Amino acid sequence: MKLLKSGASPFVRKVMITLHETGQLGDVELVDVAASPMIPDATLVTANPVGKIPALTREDGPTLYDSRVICRYLDHRASAGLYPENRIWEVLTLEATADGIMDAAVLMVYEARFKPEAQQSPEWIEAQWTKVARALDALGSRWMSHLHGPLDISHIGIAAALSYLDFRHGARDWRAGRDALAAWHKGFAQRPSMIATQPPA
């Protein structure tokens, strides 16, 4: 298998953490590609027609893309139990929440990186951050007991999302007023899978 990846993408990191946690890192060749939303790499577009990372090529089937699909596949392949059936709807909802945080946070970066300054919309950027803030507040008020439960894919997704906020939006201080979530992330960040997948400085 080959994992097409790029830079500090939180979606790629989510998959990388999953590879570490399920003991499958050695089964995958890591391939760096250019994933610009304007001009994506031809290799990436061949694997994923919408030109997004990550994408996982396989010898025994078509390429898989979208981190949720890839992580579900890796979990199934390793029988790792990251999608426990007895609480599957909670797990999938929390995974979607993590992906929503990452989506909004990445779009904020794209607005500043790929648009001329005169075309950038501070209001639009703030609207994306409002989505992030609402999701963080929901995590703190509704989901802490779940996050302190047995490891599942939602923990991996939330950890990747929060770490990306630190990496790209640290000045916004997502921890302010969210002590329980901050403490959870501090503990989770000590897992070997998190340490091994830290983005380059």
Backbone as a printed PyTorch tensor [residue, N CA C, xyz], in Angstrom:
tensor([[[  0.8430,  -1.1870,   0.0000],
         [  0.0000,   0.0000,   0.0000],
         [  0.8860,   1.2460,   0.0000]],

        [[  0.3370,   2.3170,  -0.5620],
         [  1.0260,   3.6010,  -0.5420],
         [  0.0700,   4.6590,  -0.0100]],

        [[  0.5660,   5.4660,   0.9230],
         [ -0.2200,   6.5770,   1.4420],
         [  0.3000,   7.8630,   0.8250]],

        [[ -0.5510,   8.5090,   0.0300],
         [ -0.1980,   9.7980,  -0.5450],
         [ -0.5130,  10.8640,   0.4870]],

        [[  0.4990,  11.6770,   0.8030],
         [  0.3500,  12.6330,   1.8890],
         [  1.1020,  13.9090,   1.5520]],

        [[  0.8800,  14.9340,   2.3820],
         [  1.5570,  16.1990,   2.1410],
         [  1.6070,  17.0110,   3.4210]],

        [[  2.7580,  17.5980,   3.6830],
         [  2.9180,  18.6000,   4.7180],
         [  2.3280,  18.2470,   6.0630]],

        [[  1.6760,  19.2640,   6.6460],
         [  1.1670,  19.1390,   8.0130],
         [ -0.3300,  18.9060,   8.0550]],

        [[ -0.8940,  18.3260,   7.0170],
         [ -2.3370,  18.0920,   6.9720],
         [ -2.8120,  17.3360,   8.2080]],

        [[ -3.8210,  17.8630,   8.9140],
         [ -4.3370,  17.1210,  10.0730],
         [ -5.0400,  15.8400,   9.6750]],

        [[ -5.5750,  15.7920,   8.4550],
         [ -6.2330,  14.5760,   7.9820],
         [ -5.2040,  13.4750,   7.7320]],

        [[ -4.0520,  13.8540,   7.1950],
         [ -2.9610,  12.8930,   7.0390],
         [ -2.4750,  12.4230,   8.4040]],

        [[ -2.3400,  13.3680,   9.3350],
         [ -1.8580,  12.9680,  10.6590],
         [ -2.8220,  11.9880,  11.3190]],

        [[ -4.1040,  12.2180,  11.1470],
         [ -5.0930,  11.2860,  11.6910],
         [ -4.8480,   9.8640,  11.1770]],

        [[ -4.5860,   9.7380,   9.8890],
         [ -4.2990,   8.4240,   9.3140],
         [ -2.9730,   7.8780,   9.8370]],

        [[ -1.9790,   8.7450,   9.9360],
         [ -0.6730,   8.3060,  10.4310],
         [ -0.7700,   7.8070,  11.8730]],

        [[ -1.5180,   8.5200,  12.7080],
         [ -1.7070,   8.0640,  14.0930],
         [ -2.3810,   6.6990,  14.0950]],

        [[ -3.3770,   6.5390,  13.2270],
         [ -4.0780,   5.2600,  13.1330],
         [ -3.1360,   4.1390,  12.7100]],

        [[ -2.2500,   4.4180,  11.7640],
         [ -1.2690,   3.4190,  11.3540],
         [ -0.3920,   2.9990,  12.5390]],

        [[  0.0430,   3.9680,  13.3160],
         [  0.8660,   3.6600,  14.4870],
         [  0.0720,   2.8530,  15.5140]],

        [[ -1.1410,   3.2980,  15.8080],
         [ -1.9300,   2.6640,  16.8650],
         [ -2.3600,   1.2440,  16.4910]],

        [[ -2.4650,   0.9570,  15.1930],
         [ -2.8960,  -0.3660,  14.7540],
         [ -1.7290,  -1.2450,  14.3010]],

        [[ -0.5050,  -0.7510,  14.4360],
         [  0.6670,  -1.5490,  14.1040],
         [  0.8530,  -1.8260,  12.6310]],

        [[  0.4160,  -0.9030,  11.7730],
         [  0.4880,  -1.1420,  10.3330],
         [  1.4310,  -0.1930,   9.5920]],

        [[  2.1790,   0.6160,  10.3090],
         [  3.0430,   1.5780,   9.6440],
         [  4.0020,   0.9050,   8.6700]],

        [[  4.5210,  -0.2520,   9.0390],
         [  5.4630,  -0.9540,   8.1780],
         [  4.8470,  -1.5310,   6.9180]],

        [[  3.5250,  -1.5430,   6.8360],
         [  2.8430,  -2.0800,   5.6580],
         [  2.5970,  -1.0330,   4.5860]],

        [[  2.9530,   0.2150,   4.8770],
         [  2.5850,   1.3220,   3.9960],
         [  3.8160,   2.1100,   3.5780]],

        [[  3.9390,   2.3620,   2.2820],
         [  4.9650,   3.2700,   1.7750],
         [  4.3960,   4.6860,   1.8010]],

        [[  5.1450,   5.6110,   2.3780],
         [  4.6950,   7.0000,   2.4900],
         [  5.2080,   7.7890,   1.2960]],

        [[  4.2970,   8.4260,   0.5750],
         [  4.6440,   9.1440,  -0.6510],
         [  4.1870,  10.5970,  -0.5220]],

        [[  5.1370,  11.5210,  -0.5520],
         [  4.7930,  12.9400,  -0.4780],
         [  4.3700,  13.4490,  -1.8520]],

        [[  3.2690,  14.1770,  -1.8750],
         [  2.7550,  14.7690,  -3.1070],
         [  2.3980,  16.2250,  -2.8350]],

        [[  2.2890,  17.0080,  -3.9060],
         [  1.8390,  18.3930,  -3.7850],
         [  0.3190,  18.3960,  -3.7690]],

        [[ -0.2580,  19.0170,  -2.7370],
         [ -1.7140,  18.9730,  -2.5860],
         [ -2.3330,  20.3590,  -2.5940]],

        [[ -1.7480,  21.2760,  -3.3510],
         [ -2.3110,  22.6220,  -3.4420],
         [ -3.7420,  22.5570,  -3.9660]],

        [[ -4.6740,  23.3100,  -3.3670],
         [ -6.0410,  23.3080,  -3.8840],
         [ -6.1420,  23.9280,  -5.2700]],

        [[ -5.1230,  24.6840,  -5.6600],
         [ -5.1350,  25.3320,  -6.9700],
         [ -4.5650,  24.4170,  -8.0540]],

        [[ -3.4200,  23.8070,  -7.7630],
         [ -2.7510,  22.9470,  -8.7540],
         [ -2.2750,  21.6840,  -8.0540]],

        [[ -3.1520,  20.7060,  -7.8500],
         [ -2.7290,  19.4780,  -7.1720],
         [ -1.8090,  18.6330,  -8.0480]],

        [[ -1.0190,  17.8190,  -7.4130],
         [ -0.0830,  16.9070,  -8.0520],
         [ -0.8210,  15.9420,  -8.9780]],

        [[ -0.2450,  15.6760, -10.1540],
         [ -0.8710,  14.7510, -11.1030],
         [ -1.0070,  13.3540, -10.5060]],

        [[ -0.0200,  12.9450,  -9.7100],
         [ -0.0980,  11.6320,  -9.0590],
         [ -1.2940,  11.5670,  -8.1330]],

        [[ -1.5180,  12.6460,  -7.4020],
         [ -2.6350,  12.6910,  -6.4700],
         [ -3.9640,  12.6840,  -7.2000]],

        [[ -4.0730,  13.4520,  -8.2630],
         [ -5.3280,  13.5220,  -9.0200],
         [ -5.6590,  12.1750,  -9.6490]],

        [[ -4.6320,  11.4470, -10.0700],
         [ -4.8580,  10.1110, -10.6200],
         [ -5.4460,   9.1830,  -9.5500]],

        [[ -4.9620,   9.3350,  -8.3280],
         [ -5.4430,   8.4870,  -7.2370],
         [ -6.7930,   8.9490,  -6.7100]],

        [[ -6.9660,  10.2610,  -6.5850],
         [ -8.1860,  10.8460,  -6.0470],
         [ -8.6320,  11.9700,  -6.9700]],

        [[ -9.7040,  11.8010,  -7.7010],
         [-10.0950,  12.7980,  -8.7010],
         [-10.3700,  14.1830,  -8.1450]],

        [[-10.6880,  14.2890,  -6.8490],
         [-10.8970,  15.6280,  -6.2950],
         [ -9.5960,  16.2430,  -5.7860]],

        [[ -8.4890,  15.5170,  -5.8930],
         [ -7.1800,  16.0850,  -5.6140],
         [ -6.8840,  16.3770,  -4.1640]],

        [[ -7.4870,  15.6210,  -3.2550],
         [ -7.2670,  15.8620,  -1.8290],
         [ -6.4800,  14.7200,  -1.2000]],

        [[ -5.7690,  15.0680,  -0.1310],
         [ -5.0540,  14.0810,   0.6570],
         [ -5.8120,  13.8450,   1.9580]],

        [[ -5.5690,  12.6630,   2.5420],
         [ -4.7360,  11.5480,   2.1080],
         [ -5.4740,  10.6460,   1.1220]],

        [[ -4.6840,   9.8460,   0.4200],
         [ -5.2290,   8.7950,  -0.4410],
         [ -4.3800,   7.5510,  -0.2240]],

        [[ -5.0230,   6.4030,  -0.1990],
         [ -4.3360,   5.1390,   0.0600],
         [ -4.5080,   4.2190,  -1.1380]],

        [[ -3.4140,   3.9590,  -1.8520],
         [ -3.4720,   3.0390,  -2.9810],
         [ -3.2550,   1.6160,  -2.4750]],

        [[ -3.9600,   0.6820,  -3.1000],
         [ -3.8960,  -0.7230,  -2.6910],
         [ -3.6810,  -1.6030,  -3.9120]],

        [[ -3.0370,  -2.7410,  -3.7200],
         [ -2.8510,  -3.6880,  -4.8170],
         [ -4.0960,  -4.5270,  -5.0540]],

        [[ -4.9390,  -4.6590,  -4.0300],
         [ -6.0790,  -5.5650,  -4.1390],
         [ -7.4130,  -4.8370,  -4.2830]],

        [[ -7.3660,  -3.5640,  -4.6510],
         [ -8.6160,  -2.8320,  -4.8060],
         [ -8.3520,  -1.3950,  -5.2110]],

        [[ -9.4170,  -0.6310,  -5.4540],
         [ -9.2460,   0.7590,  -5.8640],
         [ -8.6710,   1.6110,  -4.7400]],

        [[ -8.1210,   2.7500,  -5.1210],
         [ -7.5880,   3.6920,  -4.1430],
         [ -8.6950,   4.1750,  -3.2150]],

        [[ -8.3570,   4.2760,  -1.9400],
         [ -9.2800,   4.8130,  -0.9560],
         [ -8.8850,   6.2500,  -0.6410]],

        [[ -9.8630,   7.1150,  -0.4770],
         [ -9.5620,   8.4870,  -0.0680],
         [-10.6380,   9.0100,   0.8650]],

        [[-10.2830,  10.0880,   1.5450],
         [-10.9960,  10.6590,   2.6860],
         [-10.4980,   9.9240,   3.9290]],

        [[-10.0480,  10.6900,   4.9110],
         [ -9.4390,  10.0760,   6.0940],
         [-10.3990,   9.1390,   6.8140]],

        [[-11.7000,   9.4440,   6.7800],
         [-12.6540,   8.5620,   7.4680],
         [-12.7190,   7.1970,   6.8050]],

        [[-12.6820,   7.1760,   5.4880],
         [-12.7150,   5.9040,   4.7620],
         [-11.4280,   5.1230,   5.0120]],

        [[-10.2950,   5.8190,   4.9240],
         [ -9.0090,   5.1490,   5.1010],
         [ -8.8690,   4.5810,   6.5120]],

        [[ -9.2420,   5.3770,   7.5050],
         [ -9.1130,   4.8910,   8.8890],
         [-10.0370,   3.7090,   9.1510]],

        [[-11.2230,   3.7570,   8.5780],
         [-12.1450,   2.6200,   8.7550],
         [-11.5550,   1.3620,   8.1180]],

        [[-10.9610,   1.5220,   6.9490],
         [-10.3320,   0.3900,   6.2720],
         [ -9.1690,  -0.1670,   7.0970]],

        [[ -8.3060,   0.7230,   7.5920],
         [ -7.1550,   0.2720,   8.3790],
         [ -7.5980,  -0.4320,   9.6540]],

        [[ -8.6390,   0.0890,  10.2770],
         [ -9.1730,  -0.5570,  11.4720],
         [ -9.6860,  -1.9600,  11.1470]],

        [[-10.4160,  -2.0840,  10.0430],
         [-10.9480,  -3.3840,   9.6230],
         [ -9.8030,  -4.3460,   9.3030]],

        [[ -8.7960,  -3.8440,   8.6190],
         [ -7.6710,  -4.6810,   8.2000],
         [ -6.9290,  -5.2590,   9.4030]],

        [[ -6.8400,  -4.4670,  10.4720],
         [ -6.0850,  -4.9020,  11.6500],
         [ -6.9670,  -5.4450,  12.7670]],

        [[ -8.2880,  -5.4320,  12.5490],
         [ -9.2250,  -5.8330,  13.6150],
         [ -8.8880,  -5.1110,  14.9180]],

        [[ -8.7140,  -3.7850,  14.8070],
         [ -8.1940,  -3.0040,  15.9250],
         [ -9.2670,  -2.5280,  16.8980]],

        [[-10.5260,  -2.5480,  16.4910],
         [-11.5870,  -2.1540,  17.4060],
         [-11.7470,  -0.6660,  17.6130]],

        [[-11.2810,   0.1400,  16.6560],
         [-11.4050,   1.5940,  16.7970],
         [-12.8070,   2.1010,  16.4570]],

        [[-13.6450,   1.2230,  15.9370],
         [-15.0400,   1.5750,  15.6340],
         [-15.9570,   0.5910,  16.3740]],

        [[-16.0060,   0.6680,  17.6940],
         [-16.7710,  -0.3090,  18.4810],
         [-18.2640,  -0.2440,  18.1730]],

        [[-18.8480,  -1.3730,  17.8770],
         [-20.2370,  -1.4160,  17.4430],
         [-21.2000,  -0.9650,  18.5430]],

        [[-20.8590,  -1.1900,  19.8000],
         [-21.7920,  -0.8620,  20.8880],
         [-21.9320,   0.6390,  21.1230]],

        [[-21.0520,   1.4540,  20.5240],
         [-21.2000,   2.9070,  20.6220],
         [-20.8320,   3.5790,  19.2940]],

        [[-21.1530,   2.8860,  18.2080],
         [-20.6950,   3.3270,  16.8920],
         [-21.2160,   4.7020,  16.5180]],

        [[-22.4680,   5.0230,  16.8640],
         [-23.0250,   6.3040,  16.4140],
         [-22.3670,   7.4650,  17.1430]],

        [[-22.0620,   7.2760,  18.4060],
         [-21.3390,   8.3060,  19.1450],
         [-19.9300,   8.4840,  18.5690]],

        [[-19.2750,   7.3690,  18.2770],
         [-17.9220,   7.4180,  17.7280],
         [-17.9120,   8.1400,  16.3880]],

        [[-18.8310,   7.7960,  15.5080],
         [-18.8630,   8.4150,  14.1810],
         [-19.2250,   9.8920,  14.2610]],

        [[-20.1280,  10.2530,  15.1700],
         [-20.4920,  11.6630,  15.3260],
         [-19.3100,  12.4660,  15.8350]],

        [[-18.5830,  11.9240,  16.7960],
         [-17.4370,  12.6370,  17.3270],
         [-16.3050,  12.6970,  16.2980]],

        [[-16.1440,  11.6570,  15.5010],
         [-15.1590,  11.7050,  14.4150],
         [-15.5310,  12.7920,  13.4130]],

        [[-16.8130,  12.9080,  13.1040],
         [-17.2670,  13.9610,  12.1860],
         [-17.0250,  15.3430,  12.7910]],

        [[-17.1930,  15.4730,  14.0930],
         [-16.9070,  16.7420,  14.7520],
         [-15.4340,  17.1070,  14.6060]],

        [[-14.5670,  16.1300,  14.8060],
         [-13.1280,  16.3600,  14.6290],
         [-12.8150,  16.7960,  13.2150]],

        [[-13.4060,  16.1140,  12.2420],
         [-13.1570,  16.4730,  10.8470],
         [-13.6940,  17.8570,  10.5360]],

        [[-14.8190,  18.2340,  11.1480],
         [-15.3590,  19.5740,  10.9350],
         [-14.4240,  20.6480,  11.4660]],

        [[-13.8260,  20.3980,  12.6170],
         [-12.8370,  21.3420,  13.1600],
         [-11.6640,  21.4770,  12.2010]],

        [[-11.1740,  20.3420,  11.7110],
         [-10.0380,  20.3770,  10.7990],
         [-10.3870,  21.0730,   9.4980]],

        [[-11.5720,  20.8010,   8.9570],
         [-12.0030,  21.4680,   7.7270],
         [-11.9560,  22.9790,   7.8780]],

        [[-12.5840,  23.4850,   8.9400],
         [-12.6520,  24.9270,   9.1400],
         [-11.2580,  25.5210,   9.3580]],

        [[-10.4360,  24.8330,  10.1340],
         [ -9.0940,  25.3360,  10.4150],
         [ -8.2190,  25.3630,   9.1680]],

        [[ -8.3450,  24.3620,   8.3220],
         [ -7.5830,  24.3320,   7.0730],
         [ -8.0660,  25.4330,   6.1270]],

        [[ -9.3660,  25.6460,   6.0540],
         [ -9.8940,  26.7020,   5.1870],
         [ -9.3970,  28.0790,   5.6090]],

        [[ -9.2220,  28.2880,   6.9000],
         [ -8.6540,  29.5520,   7.3700],
         [ -7.2340,  29.7400,   6.8380]],

        [[ -6.4600,  28.6690,   6.8510],
         [ -5.0980,  28.7400,   6.3150],
         [ -5.1340,  29.0170,   4.8150]],

        [[ -6.0120,  28.3270,   4.1070],
         [ -6.1030,  28.5060,   2.6630],
         [ -6.4820,  29.9320,   2.2860]],

        [[ -7.3690,  30.5300,   3.0570],
         [ -7.8070,  31.8900,   2.7560],
         [ -6.6160,  32.8490,   2.7500]],

        [[ -5.7310,  32.6840,   3.7050],
         [ -4.5740,  33.5720,   3.7940],
         [ -3.4680,  33.1790,   2.8150]],

        [[ -3.3650,  31.8910,   2.5170],
         [ -2.2310,  31.4240,   1.7240],
         [ -2.4740,  31.4990,   0.2190]],

        [[ -3.7080,  31.3120,  -0.2230],
         [ -3.9630,  31.1690,  -1.6510],
         [ -4.7800,  32.3030,  -2.2700]],

        [[ -5.1320,  33.3020,  -1.4740],
         [ -5.8480,  34.4490,  -2.0250],
         [ -4.9980,  35.7080,  -1.8640]],

        [[ -5.0170,  36.5920,  -2.8680],
         [ -4.3570,  37.8920,  -2.6780],
         [ -4.9700,  38.6090,  -1.4780]],

        [[ -4.1760,  39.3900,  -0.7970],
         [ -4.6510,  40.0300,   0.4310],
         [ -5.9270,  40.8240,   0.2140]],

        [[ -6.0310,  41.4960,  -0.9320],
         [ -7.2100,  42.3210,  -1.1950],
         [ -8.4850,  41.4950,  -1.3340]],

        [[ -8.3410,  40.2050,  -1.6470],
         [ -9.5120,  39.3420,  -1.8240],
         [ -9.8460,  38.5130,  -0.5820]],

        [[ -9.0190,  38.5960,   0.4220],
         [ -9.2690,  37.8250,   1.6390],
         [-10.4030,  38.4530,   2.4460]],

        [[-11.1640,  37.6170,   3.0990],
         [-12.3110,  38.0810,   3.8750],
         [-12.1020,  37.7810,   5.3600]],

        [[-11.7730,  38.7970,   6.1540],
         [-11.6460,  38.5690,   7.5930],
         [-12.9390,  38.0310,   8.2070]],

        [[-14.0720,  38.4720,   7.6970],
         [-15.3590,  37.9880,   8.2180],
         [-15.5300,  36.5010,   7.9560]],

        [[-15.1140,  36.0590,   6.7870],
         [-15.2200,  34.6430,   6.4500],
         [-14.2870,  33.8140,   7.3330]],

        [[-13.0700,  34.3360,   7.5620],
         [-12.1270,  33.6410,   8.4410],
         [-12.7100,  33.5050,   9.8370]],

        [[-13.3050,  34.5870,  10.3530],
         [-13.8840,  34.5340,  11.6910],
         [-15.0760,  33.5780,  11.7500]],

        [[-15.8200,  33.5020,  10.6530],
         [-16.9420,  32.5620,  10.6090],
         [-16.4420,  31.1200,  10.7220]],

        [[-15.3000,  30.8330,  10.1020],
         [-14.7200,  29.4890,  10.2250],
         [-14.2810,  29.2270,  11.6670]],

        [[-13.6760,  30.2390,  12.2910],
         [-13.2480,  30.0460,  13.6750],
         [-14.4480,  29.8710,  14.6040]],

        [[-15.5410,  30.5320,  14.2960],
         [-16.7480,  30.3570,  15.1030],
         [-17.2090,  28.9100,  15.0660]],

        [[-17.1110,  28.2690,  13.9200],
         [-17.4400,  26.8410,  13.8220],
         [-16.5310,  26.0230,  14.7400]],

        [[-15.2410,  26.3350,  14.6930],
         [-14.2830,  25.6240,  15.5410],
         [-14.6340,  25.8190,  17.0100]],

        [[-14.8830,  27.0630,  17.4020],
         [-15.1660,  27.3640,  18.8070],
         [-16.4310,  26.6540,  19.2880]],

        [[-17.4650,  26.6370,  18.4530],
         [-18.6960,  25.9370,  18.8450],
         [-18.4310,  24.4510,  19.0450]],

        [[-17.6470,  23.8760,  18.1530],
         [-17.3390,  22.4420,  18.2670],
         [-16.5240,  22.1630,  19.5310]],

        [[-15.5650,  23.0150,  19.8320],
         [-14.7620,  22.8360,  21.0350],
         [-15.6190,  22.9320,  22.2890]],

        [[-16.5340,  23.8810,  22.2880],
         [-17.4270,  24.0220,  23.4440],
         [-18.3100,  22.7790,  23.6080]],

        [[-18.7610,  22.2290,  22.4760],
         [-19.5730,  21.0160,  22.5370],
         [-18.7620,  19.8440,  23.0840]],

        [[-17.5000,  19.7560,  22.6890],
         [-16.6500,  18.6890,  23.2240],
         [-16.5510,  18.7890,  24.7400]],

        [[-16.3430,  20.0140,  25.2230],
         [-16.1820,  20.1990,  26.6520],
         [-17.4480,  19.9510,  27.4480]],

        [[-18.5970,  20.2470,  26.8460],
         [-19.8530,  20.1280,  27.5940],
         [-20.5420,  18.7760,  27.4330]],

        [[-20.2630,  18.0590,  26.3380],
         [-21.0200,  16.8340,  26.0480],
         [-20.1810,  15.5680,  25.9520]],

        [[-18.8840,  15.7070,  25.6580],
         [-18.1480,  14.5400,  25.2000],
         [-16.9670,  14.1380,  26.0560]],

        [[-16.7250,  14.8030,  27.1810],
         [-15.5180,  14.4900,  27.9400],
         [-15.5280,  13.0600,  28.4820]],

        [[-16.6860,  12.5810,  28.9060],
         [-16.7230,  11.2060,  29.4180],
         [-16.3600,  10.2110,  28.3230]],

        [[-16.7840,  10.4790,  27.1010],
         [-16.4330,   9.6120,  25.9750],
         [-14.9260,   9.6730,  25.7170]],

        [[-14.3650,  10.8750,  25.7420],
         [-12.9340,  11.0110,  25.4710],
         [-12.0870,  10.3090,  26.5230]],

        [[-12.6120,  10.1460,  27.7230],
         [-11.8720,   9.4430,  28.7720],
         [-12.1410,   7.9330,  28.7620]],

        [[-12.9080,   7.4730,  27.7800],
         [-13.1880,   6.0450,  27.6620],
         [-12.1240,   5.3300,  26.8600]],

        [[-12.3870,   4.0640,  26.5050],
         [-11.4230,   3.2760,  25.7250],
         [-11.1090,   3.9360,  24.3850]],

        [[ -9.8860,   3.7730,  23.9210],
         [ -9.4360,   4.3960,  22.6870],
         [-10.3100,   3.9870,  21.5050]],

        [[-10.7530,   4.9860,  20.7290],
         [-11.4170,   4.7200,  19.4590],
         [-11.0120,   5.8050,  18.4740]],

        [[-11.5270,   5.7390,  17.2690],
         [-11.0940,   6.6580,  16.2130],
         [-11.4340,   8.1010,  16.5390]],

        [[-12.4740,   8.3280,  17.3360],
         [-12.8200,   9.7070,  17.6610],
         [-11.7370,  10.3780,  18.4970]],

        [[-11.0910,   9.6280,  19.3900],
         [ -9.9900,  10.1970,  20.1610],
         [ -8.8540,  10.6250,  19.2290]],

        [[ -8.5530,   9.7760,  18.2770],
         [ -7.4820,  10.0770,  17.3290],
         [ -7.8230,  11.3220,  16.5250]],

        [[ -9.0590,  11.4120,  16.0390],
         [ -9.4680,  12.5700,  15.2590],
         [ -9.4270,  13.8590,  16.0560]],

        [[ -9.9700,  13.8360,  17.2790],
         [ -9.9700,  15.0340,  18.1090],
         [ -8.5450,  15.4560,  18.4450]],

        [[ -7.6870,  14.5150,  18.7660],
         [ -6.2970,  14.8500,  19.0790],
         [ -5.6010,  15.4810,  17.8850]],

        [[ -5.8230,  14.9370,  16.6900],
         [ -5.2190,  15.5090,  15.4870],
         [ -5.7460,  16.9190,  15.2400]],

        [[ -7.0420,  17.1180,  15.4640],
         [ -7.6460,  18.4370,  15.2420],
         [ -7.0910,  19.4680,  16.2200]],

        [[ -7.0330,  19.1240,  17.5000],
         [ -6.5470,  20.0730,  18.5000],
         [ -5.0720,  20.4070,  18.2800]],

        [[ -4.2990,  19.4040,  17.9100],
         [ -2.8840,  19.6440,  17.6350],
         [ -2.7080,  20.5550,  16.4240]],

        [[ -3.5850,  20.4300,  15.4360],
         [ -3.5010,  21.3120,  14.2730],
         [ -3.8370,  22.7490,  14.6630]],

        [[ -4.7830,  22.9360,  15.5650],
         [ -5.0800,  24.2830,  16.0450],
         [ -3.8500,  24.8970,  16.7050]],

        [[ -3.1250,  24.0940,  17.4730],
         [ -1.8770,  24.5800,  18.0560],
         [ -0.8730,  24.9550,  16.9740]],

        [[ -0.7870,  24.1250,  15.9630],
         [  0.2280,  24.2890,  14.9210],
         [ -0.0330,  25.5070,  14.0370]],

        [[ -1.2730,  25.7020,  13.6370],
         [ -1.5870,  26.7680,  12.6820],
         [ -2.3010,  27.9790,  13.2870]],

        [[ -2.9510,  27.7880,  14.4240],
         [ -3.7560,  28.8800,  14.9880],
         [ -3.4850,  29.0500,  16.4780]],

        [[ -2.2300,  28.8680,  16.8590],
         [ -1.8750,  28.9150,  18.2720],
         [ -2.2180,  30.2240,  18.9540]],

        [[ -2.1350,  31.3330,  18.2240],
         [ -2.4010,  32.6390,  18.8230],
         [ -3.8440,  32.7780,  19.2880]],

        [[ -4.7370,  31.9490,  18.7700],
         [ -6.1440,  32.0350,  19.1650],
         [ -6.4190,  31.3410,  20.4930]],

        [[ -5.4760,  30.5610,  20.9760],
         [ -5.5410,  29.9540,  22.3080],
         [ -6.8640,  29.2230,  22.5410]],

        [[ -7.0390,  28.1150,  21.8330],
         [ -8.2780,  27.3470,  21.9680],
         [ -8.4890,  26.8160,  23.3840]],

        [[ -7.4230,  26.7330,  24.1940],
         [ -7.5320,  26.1840,  25.5440],
         [ -8.2520,  27.1050,  26.5250]],

        [[ -8.3020,  28.4020,  26.2310],
         [ -8.8670,  29.3710,  27.1760],
         [-10.3100,  29.0050,  27.5210]],

        [[-10.5790,  28.7860,  28.8010],
         [-11.9160,  28.4340,  29.2490],
         [-12.3080,  26.9950,  28.9930]],

        [[-11.3670,  26.1890,  28.5480],
         [-11.6660,  24.7850,  28.2290],
         [-10.6510,  23.8880,  28.9290]],

        [[-10.5800,  24.0010,  30.2310],
         [ -9.5390,  23.3170,  30.9990],
         [ -9.6040,  21.8020,  30.8680]],

        [[-10.8060,  21.2340,  30.8870],
         [-10.9290,  19.7770,  30.8280],
         [-10.4410,  19.2410,  29.4880]],

        [[-10.8140,  19.9100,  28.4130],
         [-10.3830,  19.4780,  27.0820],
         [ -8.8810,  19.6570,  26.9300]],

        [[ -8.3530,  20.7600,  27.4570],
         [ -6.9130,  21.0020,  27.3840],
         [ -6.1400,  19.9290,  28.1490]],

        [[ -6.6500,  19.5500,  29.3160],
         [ -5.9750,  18.5150,  30.1040],
         [ -6.0130,  17.1760,  29.3870]],

        [[ -7.1450,  16.8670,  28.7690],
         [ -7.2410,  15.6070,  28.0210],
         [ -6.2210,  15.5910,  26.8830]],

        [[ -6.1440,  16.6890,  26.1350],
         [ -5.2210,  16.7460,  25.0070],
         [ -3.7700,  16.6380,  25.4690]],

        [[ -3.4490,  17.2740,  26.5800],
         [ -2.0830,  17.1970,  27.1010],
         [ -1.7030,  15.7500,  27.3820]],

        [[ -2.6270,  15.0030,  27.9610],
         [ -2.3420,  13.6020,  28.2360],
         [ -2.2470,  12.7710,  26.9730]],

        [[ -3.1820,  12.9650,  26.0550],
         [ -3.1940,  12.1650,  24.8330],
         [ -1.9560,  12.4490,  23.9840]],

        [[ -1.4860,  13.6840,  24.0190],
         [ -0.3310,  14.0730,  23.2060],
         [  0.9430,  13.3460,  23.6050]],

        [[  0.9330,  12.6700,  24.7670],
         [  2.1140,  11.9210,  25.2010],
         [  2.1520,  10.5070,  24.6350]],

        [[  1.1070,  10.1050,  23.9430],
         [  1.1260,   8.7630,  23.3440],
         [  2.2380,   8.6870,  22.2960]],

        [[  2.9150,   7.5570,  22.1860],
         [  3.9770,   7.4230,  21.1790],
         [  3.5070,   7.7490,  19.7670]],

        [[  2.2680,   7.4120,  19.4370],
         [  1.7560,   7.6920,  18.0870],
         [  1.6590,   9.1850,  17.8160]],

        [[  1.3690,   9.9660,  18.8480],
         [  1.2970,  11.4190,  18.6930],
         [  2.6900,  12.0220,  18.5690]],

        [[  3.5960,  11.5350,  19.3950],
         [  4.9600,  12.0600,  19.3570],
         [  5.6220,  11.7550,  18.0050]],

        [[  5.3640,  10.5450,  17.4880],
         [  5.9880,  10.1300,  16.2210],
         [  5.4440,  10.8610,  15.0170]],

        [[  4.2610,  11.4630,  15.1230],
         [  3.6110,  12.0790,  13.9660],
         [  3.5570,  13.5960,  14.0520]],

        [[  4.3340,  14.1810,  14.9350],
         [  4.3440,  15.6400,  15.0320],
         [  4.7770,  16.2510,  13.7080]],

        [[  4.0970,  17.3240,  13.2610],
         [  4.4840,  17.9540,  11.9930],
         [  5.8180,  18.6670,  12.1350]],

        [[  6.4860,  18.8850,  11.0320],
         [  7.7630,  19.6200,  11.0970],
         [  7.5410,  21.0350,  11.5980]],

        [[  8.5060,  21.5440,  12.3320],
         [  8.3890,  22.9040,  12.8920],
         [  8.4100,  23.9470,  11.7840]]])
